[in-house]
Amino acid sequence: MKQIGFITQGHSEYDERLRALLEASGIDPEEFLGLEYFSLTPFFVLAGATVSPDAHTHGTDIHVSAVRITVAEELEEAFLATLPELLADAYTDEE
């Protein structure tokens, strides 16, 4: 598996092609806390990636400190080709 994204509050590291794809779509690749950003998780998964939280607990509360996005190396090109299509289908207004 290849890690193509590691997202923490205030700092994100992306594969350069994934960063360019997100920026071209108008999505802020540095966003971490907003629900709008986390709504992308299903699209990452449907395009073939695995999304894993780095989390720890405080009693019964969970604190997510980071999110990792990984993809099998043989799926990387297909992921990068499929994700923009999924985002366009979901976020393009049809008249």
N, C-alpha and C positions, 0 to 999 in steps of 0.2 A: 504494500500500500504506500502511496505517496501522499504526504501531507501537502495540501495545496492552500490551506488557510489555518491560521492560528489567531483567534480573535480574543482580545482582552479589553477591559474598559480602558480607553485612552490610548490603546496601541493595537494595531492589527498587522499581521504579516500574511501576505498573499503571494502565491505564484504570480509572476508578472502578467501572465495572460488572463488569469482570473480577475486580477485587479483592473486591468484594462476593460474587460467585459463588464464588470460591475459599474465602473465609471461611465462607460458608454451608455449603459442603461439608465443612468441618472440616479443610481443607488449610491449612497455615501458608504464607501467601504470601511470607514472608520466608525460608523455607528455601531453601538453594542447593546445599549440598554432598551432601546425602543421596541415596542411590539411590532412596528412596521418592519424593522430589520429581521426580527425573529420569524416573521411570517414568510421569509425566504427559505426557511429550513425545509419545508416539503419540496420546494423546487430543486434544491441541492440534492435531496434524496431521490426524487423522481428522475433526475438527470444522471444518477448512478453513483453519487458520493455517499459516504458515511459521515454523519454528524454526531460528534461525541462531546458531551460536556465534561469539563474538569470541575468537579464539585466536591464540597465538603459540608458537613452538617454542624449546626449550632443547636443542639437539642433536637427539636422536631422541625427546625427550619433548614432548608437547603440553600447554600450559597454557591452559585455558579461563578467561578472566577475566570473561566475561559471556555471557548468552544473551538474544537478541532474539526476541520473538514479534510477528509482523506478520500482518495479514489484509487482503485486498483490501477496499476500502471497501464494495463492493456485497455482500460476504459477511459483514460485521460482525454484522448482526442475526441471521443464520442461525447464525453461529459461537456467539454468546452464548446462543442457544436450544438448540443441539445439544450443547454441551459438558456442561451439567449432566445431560442424559439419558445420555450416554456414561459419565460418572463414576458415576451412580447404577447403571447396568447392571453396571459393573465392581466396584463397592465395596459394593453392598448384599448382605447375606447373605440367601440364600433358604432358607426352612425346608422 
